[in-house]
Structures are given as structure tokens and as C-alpha cells.
Amino acid sequence: MNKNVELKEKEMLHELLGYDYIKIIQNDDMFSFSIDSMLLANFVETNKKTKNIIDLGCGNGPIPLYLTLKTDAHIDGIEIQSDVFDMAKRSVEINGFEKQITIINDDLKDIYKKVGANKYDIVTSNPPYFKYVPTSNINKNDYLTIARHEVKAKLEDIVVEAKRLLVDGGSFCLVHRAERLSEINSVIVNNCFNIKRIRFVYPKVDACEALLVLIEAKKNSNSGLKVLPPLYIYDKDGEYTQELKETFKLKKI
């Protein structure tokens, strides 16, 4: 049951995609979750043995919130930006998930020293997609720059931390740009992971190239890769595909 909440300036209270009984605080000027996070959360596989999950760079909390639909495991969310952390924390409180979700305002790098090493069954991350160099075409909004560019954490930082956090055989689940797959695989393998499941995400059914890739890698596991069927976001008419509508209870655009 949703609790009453006092919203700050420019904040809005939205449903988590089609799940109208889960609410999330949004601020378009600061941070709003994307469908990428929901695709990742849906991609995550949990079971009865799943006890602890951590989301690195949780933003305003969409992945932890969505995962409550799939598991009773405890979920930690790490967010470095204090204002965005505050939105995530209040979103958890609005939904009454304080006993299941803990949001922590901290740098994801070396977070294992605070929350515990070799503890988590699943690590998730929807990280910044773009490398940062002085000539990068960055957003004037610092919140969006940090969310989209590797300013605070690079890909390798996230993979290294996932390795420290996970139990042997634990799953690291990631969504990223498909164009960086070769680099992702190299970093993952160098940190004692093997990719076990992969799914390419296409913006439309008639798109020639995948835009995103969903990856599940396991720590200290044997090789053996399962390539899942492609996932399409929009059909030829510009509406969400049937799979997306069914998965996220989406309405017409």
C-alpha cells in the first residue's frame, strides 16, 4: 500500500511503468529511469536460494523496486549522488519496502568494505554507457552527465566491484550498449567471470543493428553461453511490441 509523501520542487510521482501499485519519484531535470533499467530487472533470474541482491548505481531506485515483484531477497541499492539517493530512499518508503530494500548513499567503488565481500547472489548494474574524455559531448546538467558518462565509475570499476561482492557462482547482470560488447567481454573474463546468458535489444522490429545488450555473467563458473532470442522495443507502427506490453503492462504510446 502506498504511503503519502511530500514531493519536492519539480518532482512527480509516477507508476513503475504499468505497475500502478508501485510508485517512483521522478524529476526530469535531475534523473528519470529509463526502460533500459526495467529490461535489466526483468532479465534477472532469481530463485528460492537468492538471499541478497545489490544494484550498483541505482539512480532513483527502479531496479530494486521492480525486483520486489520477483523475489523476497534483501536488495541494496548504491547511489553516489545525494539528491538522487534521496529520491530512491523516499520511493522505497512510499511503497513500504523499507524491510526489503536499503538505499545507500556512497561510491560504488570499494563498497564491499561497507556492505560485505563475497555476500551477494546477484549484482545488477545499468551503468553510464559512454566513455568520458575532455572532448566528450556532455550534458550541461551534472546529474545527467554522471548518469550517462563514465565520470564517477568506469566499466572496469563496476566489474571489479561485482567480483568482490558476489559469492562464487553468483550472477552479475548488466545492460550496456551493444557496440561495447567486445570490451565488456574482455573485462568480464579478466575478472574471473564467464558470460552465461546474453540477449540483444533492438529499438524496432525492422532495425538492422542491436542497440543494447543484456548480459548475465557468473563468477568463477565454467564456460557455456546461451544466446536468447532478440528483444524488440517498438513494432513497425511505433507502438510497444506485444512482448513489452505483456512484460511491463504497457499501454499504447
N, C-alpha and C positions, 0 to 999 in steps of 0.2 A: 504493500500500500504506500502510495507516495505521500511524503510529508510536505507541509507548507515550507516555502523558502523565500527569503527576501533576495531578489536579484539586484545586482549592481548595475551601474550605468552601462548601456549598450548590450547587456546580457539578455538572452532569450532562453526559455525553457522549451526544449524540443523532445519529441519522442525519439527513441533509438531506432531509426528507420521505421519499419512498420510495427515495431513492438511498442504499442501505445501505453503499456503498463510499465515500461522502463523509460525514465526521463533522463535527459542530459542537458547540462548548462552549456550554451554556446555563446560565442562572441566573435562575430565575423571580422572585427578589427584585430582580434588577438589570436584566436585559434578556434577552428571548427573541424570536427572529424571528417574524414573522407571515407568513401566506400571501400578504399583500399584496406583500412583497418578492419572493416566488417568482413571482407573477403578472407583476411588472415584469421580472424577469430573463428569464422565458420570452418576454415581449413584445419584448424587444430583438432586433433583426435585425443579424447580423454577416455579413461576407463575407471573402474572401481578402485584401482590401485593409485590413481592420481591424487596426491595429497597436497602438493604445493606447486603453485604456478607463479611466475614473475614476468611482468611486462616492462621491458626496458624502453624508456621514453614514452610514457603512457599518455602524454597530452592531457586532454580533459577527461580521459577515462573510458573511451568507447570499448576497447578490447576487454578490460576487466569486467565492465558491465555486461557485455554480450556473453562472456564465458560463464556467467551465473546461470545462463539458460542451459548449459551443457554439463555442469559439474558442481559438486558441493565442496570441491577443494578450496583451500585458502589461496587467495590471489593477492599478490603485492604488485603495486604499480610504482615505478620510479619516474619522477619528473623533475628536471632541473630548474625550470622557470617557475618562480614562486607564484605568480598570478595565475598561470595555467594549472599548477598544482592545486591552488585554492578552488578553482572551478571543478577539478576532478574530485577533490575531497567532498565538496558540497553536493556534487552529483551522487556520490556514494551515499551520503546522509539522506538525501531526498528520497532515495529508493529503499532506505532501511537496510543497507547491505554492510553496515559497519562491522558485523561479526565475521563476514566472509572476505571483504576487501579492505586492504590497508594501503593508503597512498602515502608515499614518502617523498619529501622534497629534498632531493640530493642529486649529485652527479652519478650517473650510472657506472662510471669508471671506478673500480675498486669498491663497488657497493657490496661485494661479497664480504668485506670486512665488517659491515654493519648488519647484514641480514643473515649471513652464514654461507659457508662454502659447501659444495657437494650436497646440497639440500633439496634442490628443486627437481621435480619430474619434468616440467616443461618451462622453457624460456621463450617468450614471444617478443618480436620487435617489428614495428613499422618505422624504420629509421629514415633520416634525411637521405634523399635519393641522389643528390648532386654533390660532387666534389667542390671544395671551396679553394679558390686561388684569388689573389688580389684583383684579377681582371674579371672575376665572376659577375654575371648579371644578377645581382641580388636585389631582394625586395627592400624598400626603404623601411619597412616595418620589421623591427628586430625580432619580434615573436615569430613571424613567418620565415624570416631568414634562418633562424635556428632550427625551425621545423623542417625546412626544405634542403638546407645545405649543411655539409659536414663541418660546422663551426665548432660545436661543443663535443662531438663524438664522431669518429670515423668508423667505417665498416669494420675494420680490424679491431677497434676498441670494443665494439659490441660483441663480436665473435669470441674474443679473448675472455670477456666477462661472462658470456654464456657458458664457456668451458669451465670456468671457476665455480659457477653457481650450480651446474647440473650434476646429478648423480650419474654414475656410469650407466649408459643405455638411455639416458634422458634425452628428450627431444628439444631441439632448437628450431623454432618455426619463425620464418621470415618472409616478408613481402618486399620486393625490390623491383627496380627497372630491369626488364629482360636484357637490355643491352649490356648490363654489367654481370651477366651470369658467369662468364669465364673467370672474372676476377673473384666473384663470390665463391665459386667452387674452389679456387686456389687457396683462398684464405681459410675456408672451412676445412679443407684437407690438411693444411698446415697446422691446424689446431685440433687434430685428432677427431674430426667428425667425418662421417660419410653421409652423403645425401641419400635418403631413403624414399622420399616421395617428392614429386615435382609436378606443378600444374601451370601451364601458360595461360595468361589472361589477355584476351583480345578486346579492344574497345567496341568493335561491331562485328557482326557475323560475316561481313564481307571484307574485313580488314586483312591486309596482306602480311602484317607483322604483329607479333605479340607486343604488348606494351609493358606488362608486368609479369612477374613470375612468383609463384608461391612455392616455398621450399620447406621441407621438414628434413633436418639432419640429426643424426643420433651420435652421441658422444661415445667414443671407443667401441664402435659397432663394426660388424662385418659389412662388406660391400653388398650391393643388391638394390638396384634402383627401380622404382615403379613410376612410370610416366602416366599421369592421369589424363583423361580427355580434356580438350581445350575448354576454357570458360569464356563465354561471350557476355559482355555487359549490355549492349544495345542490339536490337534487331534492325532490319533494313529500314523500318519506318521511324527509327529513333526512339522507340519505346524499350523499356527494360525487357530482356528476354524472359521467357517463361521460367527458366531456372532461377533467375534473380528474383522474380516476383514471388515464387514459391518459397525460396530460401529466406527472404527478408520481408515477406508480406508487403511488398511494394505496390503502390498504387500507380495509376497512369501518370506520366510526366506532365 
